Amino acid sequence: MKSQIFARRLLAGAALTLVSAPAFAQTPVSLGRTTYTQDFNGLAASGTSSALPAGWALSEQGTSTVGKDNLYAAGTGSSNQGNTYSFGSAGSSDRALGTLTSGTATPLQFGAFFTNNLGGTIESISLEFFGEQWRLSNGAGDKLSFEYSTDATALSNGTWTMFSALDFAAILSNGTSAGAALNGNLAANRKDIFAMITGLSIAQGGSFAFRWTDLDVGASDQGLGVDDLTLTAGLQTPPTSPVPEPAAWAMMIGGFGLAGGALRRRASRVTFA
């Protein structure tokens, strides 16, 4: 009977855990090491696809068919169609994840979700990546705007905090309305971006996410992507007990000596009837 009661309690506890756990739209990356890297070279190099690296997602909220189907297209930057893209040279496995918006394909978002399995509390997150421009047009002010969240379970819910140090603004915007492809792997068309997010308190088992959002700028938009990303999590240092100064040690030892002497004197005064 006791074993049956224990089994029922165990099942009830498991059910409670399942109910209380957040329901993610995609399985988050289990962050078991302080450093995570992603080069996006597993993205499709031709056609369209929904296959993304583990923990990553995209969200298309436009009105056109390709602007809302949550699929990305492999491209070299030669197309001006608003969409999410796997950017890269034709036939190359070196890919970047990015977007090109239009009046009917906006906003476009992509990002990743993580669970803290580092055994401690995360207090900071550093991100470094290359922003790459794969298409040049005449749209001014085009950029990928960065945000992070500690409660989102999808790109479209939760509370998001803007962090402009990790935005990627178009490197060039002096093109024509017709636009032209760029090679985002060339040094002139890519930018190394690094920044640290501080003031966090993500407990063991907690989650966090980040995303980039691309909005239509009204003219012909630029093709912008993210490549070669590195995330580094900083853990809180457990508090340590202060080490007494030498003077404090001397006072403590002297105090122990006085206490011991007093105890011996008291013991010597004890008499028996």
matplotlib code that plots the C-alpha trace (Angstrom):
import matplotlib.pyplot as plt

x = [0.0, 2.8, 4.5, 1.2, 0.8, 4.4, 3.8, 0.7, 2.5, 5.4, 3.1, 1.2, 4.5, 5.6, 2.2, 2.6, 6.1, 4.7, 1.9, 4.1, 6.9, 6.7, 5.5, 8.0, 7.1, 10.5, 12.8, 15.3, 19.1, 20.2, 23.1, 25.4, 28.6, 29.3, 30.0, 27.7, 28.5, 26.5, 27.7, 24.4, 26.2, 23.4, 20.8, 19.5, 21.7, 18.9, 15.1, 13.0, 13.0, 11.8, 14.9, 16.8, 19.5, 18.2, 16.5, 16.2, 12.9, 11.6, 8.4, 7.0, 4.1, 3.5, 0.5, 2.1, 2.4, 6.2, 6.0, 3.9, 4.7, 7.5, 9.8, 13.2, 14.6, 18.2, 19.5, 22.6, 21.1, 20.0, 16.3, 14.3, 11.4, 10.6, 11.4, 13.6, 16.8, 19.6, 22.2, 25.3, 27.1, 25.5, 26.1, 28.2, 27.6, 28.8, 25.4, 24.1, 20.5, 18.9, 16.0, 14.9, 11.6, 9.1, 5.7, 4.0, 6.7, 7.1, 8.0, 10.3, 12.0, 14.5, 16.1, 17.0, 15.9, 18.0, 17.6, 20.3, 21.8, 25.1, 24.5, 24.5, 22.8, 23.6, 24.3, 25.6, 25.5, 28.0, 27.2, 29.6, 28.6, 29.2, 26.5, 26.6, 25.0, 24.0, 21.9, 22.4, 19.4, 18.4, 16.5, 17.9, 17.9, 17.5, 18.7, 18.2, 17.0, 18.1, 16.0, 16.2, 13.7, 13.7, 10.0, 9.2, 8.3, 8.0, 9.2, 5.8, 5.1, 6.7, 8.4, 11.3, 14.1, 15.7, 19.6, 20.8, 24.5, 23.7, 21.7, 23.1, 22.6, 23.1, 26.8, 25.8, 22.6, 23.7, 22.3, 19.4, 15.8, 16.5, 19.1, 22.0, 23.5, 26.5, 28.9, 28.3, 31.5, 33.7, 35.3, 33.8, 30.3, 30.4, 30.9, 32.1, 29.6, 30.2, 28.4, 27.6, 24.2, 24.6, 22.3, 20.6, 19.6, 18.7, 18.5, 19.5, 16.6, 15.5, 15.3, 16.2, 15.9, 17.0, 15.7, 16.4, 13.5, 13.6, 11.0, 10.2, 11.9, 9.7, 12.1, 13.9, 15.3, 18.8, 19.5, 20.9, 22.1, 23.8, 26.7, 29.4, 27.7, 29.3, 27.3, 29.2, 27.3, 28.7, 27.8, 27.4, 30.4, 29.2, 29.9, 32.9, 33.5, 36.0, 39.5, 40.3, 43.2, 46.3, 45.3, 41.9, 43.5, 45.7, 42.6, 40.8, 43.7, 44.1, 40.4, 40.6, 43.5, 41.7, 38.6, 40.6, 42.4, 39.1, 37.7, 40.7, 40.4, 36.8, 37.5, 40.2, 37.7, 35.2, 35.1, 33.4, 31.5]
y = [0.0, 2.4, 1.8, 2.5, 5.8, 6.8, 6.0, 8.1, 11.0, 10.7, 10.8, 13.8, 15.6, 14.8, 16.1, 19.3, 19.8, 19.3, 21.8, 24.5, 24.3, 26.9, 25.7, 26.8, 27.0, 25.3, 23.3, 25.7, 25.1, 23.4, 25.7, 23.2, 25.2, 28.9, 29.3, 28.6, 29.1, 29.1, 29.5, 28.7, 26.5, 23.9, 26.2, 25.2, 26.3, 26.1, 26.3, 27.1, 25.4, 25.6, 23.7, 25.9, 25.2, 23.8, 26.4, 28.9, 30.3, 32.8, 34.8, 36.4, 38.8, 40.2, 39.9, 38.4, 34.6, 34.4, 37.2, 35.1, 31.4, 31.2, 29.6, 31.0, 31.0, 30.4, 33.4, 35.3, 38.8, 39.0, 39.0, 42.0, 39.9, 40.5, 37.3, 35.6, 34.3, 31.8, 34.2, 32.9, 32.5, 30.2, 26.6, 27.5, 25.9, 29.1, 30.6, 33.5, 33.9, 37.2, 39.1, 41.6, 43.4, 44.9, 46.6, 43.2, 41.3, 43.2, 42.7, 39.8, 38.3, 35.6, 34.5, 31.8, 30.3, 28.9, 27.1, 27.6, 24.3, 25.7, 24.9, 28.5, 31.9, 33.7, 37.4, 38.5, 37.4, 38.4, 38.2, 38.5, 38.1, 39.3, 41.4, 40.9, 42.9, 40.8, 43.3, 47.0, 49.2, 52.8, 52.3, 54.5, 53.5, 49.8, 47.6, 44.5, 45.6, 43.4, 42.6, 40.0, 38.4, 36.2, 35.1, 34.7, 31.2, 32.4, 35.3, 36.9, 36.8, 37.8, 41.0, 42.1, 44.6, 46.6, 46.6, 48.7, 47.8, 44.6, 46.1, 45.6, 48.7, 48.5, 49.2, 50.7, 52.4, 54.4, 52.0, 52.4, 51.4, 48.5, 47.2, 44.7, 41.8, 42.1, 39.4, 39.6, 37.6, 40.4, 42.5, 45.7, 44.2, 42.7, 44.1, 42.5, 43.4, 42.7, 43.7, 42.4, 42.4, 42.8, 42.9, 39.6, 37.0, 33.8, 30.9, 27.3, 25.9, 29.4, 30.5, 33.4, 34.4, 37.0, 38.1, 40.5, 42.4, 43.9, 46.5, 47.9, 51.3, 52.5, 52.5, 49.4, 47.6, 46.2, 42.4, 42.0, 38.8, 37.4, 35.0, 33.3, 34.0, 33.4, 33.6, 33.6, 33.3, 34.9, 33.2, 34.9, 34.2, 32.6, 34.8, 33.9, 34.4, 37.2, 36.1, 37.7, 40.2, 39.3, 41.7, 40.0, 36.6, 37.8, 39.1, 35.8, 33.7, 36.0, 35.8, 32.0, 32.0, 34.2, 32.1, 28.9, 30.5, 31.5, 28.0, 26.5, 28.9, 28.1, 24.4, 24.7, 26.3, 23.4, 21.7, 18.6, 18.1]
z = [0.0, 0.9, -2.4, -4.2, -2.3, -3.1, -6.8, -6.9, -5.2, -7.7, -10.7, -9.2, -8.8, -12.3, -13.6, -11.6, -13.1, -16.6, -16.1, -14.5, -17.1, -19.9, -23.3, -25.9, -29.5, -30.2, -28.0, -26.4, -26.5, -23.3, -22.3, -20.5, -21.3, -20.8, -24.5, -27.5, -31.1, -34.3, -37.9, -39.7, -42.2, -41.8, -43.4, -46.8, -49.8, -52.3, -52.5, -49.4, -46.0, -42.4, -41.1, -38.6, -36.0, -32.7, -30.5, -33.4, -34.8, -37.3, -37.4, -40.5, -40.0, -43.5, -45.8, -48.9, -49.2, -48.7, -46.1, -43.7, -44.4, -41.9, -44.5, -45.5, -49.0, -50.0, -51.8, -52.9, -52.5, -56.1, -55.2, -54.0, -52.7, -49.1, -47.2, -44.6, -46.2, -46.0, -47.5, -49.2, -52.5, -55.0, -54.1, -51.0, -47.6, -45.9, -44.9, -42.9, -41.5, -42.4, -43.9, -46.6, -45.9, -48.2, -47.8, -47.7, -45.8, -42.5, -39.7, -40.1, -37.0, -36.1, -32.9, -30.4, -27.1, -24.3, -20.9, -18.2, -17.3, -16.1, -12.4, -11.3, -11.9, -15.1, -14.4, -17.9, -21.5, -24.1, -27.8, -30.7, -34.4, -37.9, -39.4, -43.2, -46.0, -49.0, -51.0, -51.6, -52.4, -51.6, -48.3, -45.6, -41.9, -42.5, -39.6, -37.6, -34.2, -31.2, -28.2, -25.4, -23.0, -19.9, -20.1, -23.9, -25.1, -28.8, -30.8, -30.7, -26.9, -23.6, -22.6, -24.8, -23.9, -26.6, -26.6, -29.4, -29.0, -30.7, -33.6, -37.1, -39.2, -43.0, -43.9, -47.3, -48.4, -51.4, -54.0, -56.4, -56.1, -58.4, -56.0, -56.5, -54.8, -52.5, -51.2, -47.5, -46.9, -48.1, -45.4, -46.8, -46.5, -43.0, -39.5, -36.2, -33.4, -29.7, -26.6, -23.1, -21.4, -17.6, -14.6, -15.4, -12.8, -14.7, -12.2, -13.0, -15.1, -16.2, -19.8, -21.9, -25.6, -28.1, -31.4, -34.3, -36.0, -39.5, -40.4, -43.8, -44.3, -47.1, -50.0, -51.4, -48.4, -47.8, -47.4, -43.9, -42.1, -39.0, -39.1, -36.9, -33.6, -30.2, -26.9, -23.6, -20.3, -17.1, -13.8, -10.5, -8.1, -4.9, -1.9, 0.1, 3.9, 4.6, 5.8, 9.2, 9.2, 11.2, 14.0, 14.2, 14.4, 17.3, 19.2, 18.6, 19.9, 22.9, 23.6, 23.5, 25.9, 28.4, 28.2, 28.8, 31.8, 33.3, 32.9, 34.7, 37.6, 38.0, 37.9, 40.7, 43.1, 43.0, 46.4, 47.6, 50.9]

ax = plt.figure().add_subplot(projection="3d")
ax.plot(x, y, z, "-o")
ax.set_aspect("equal")
plt.show()
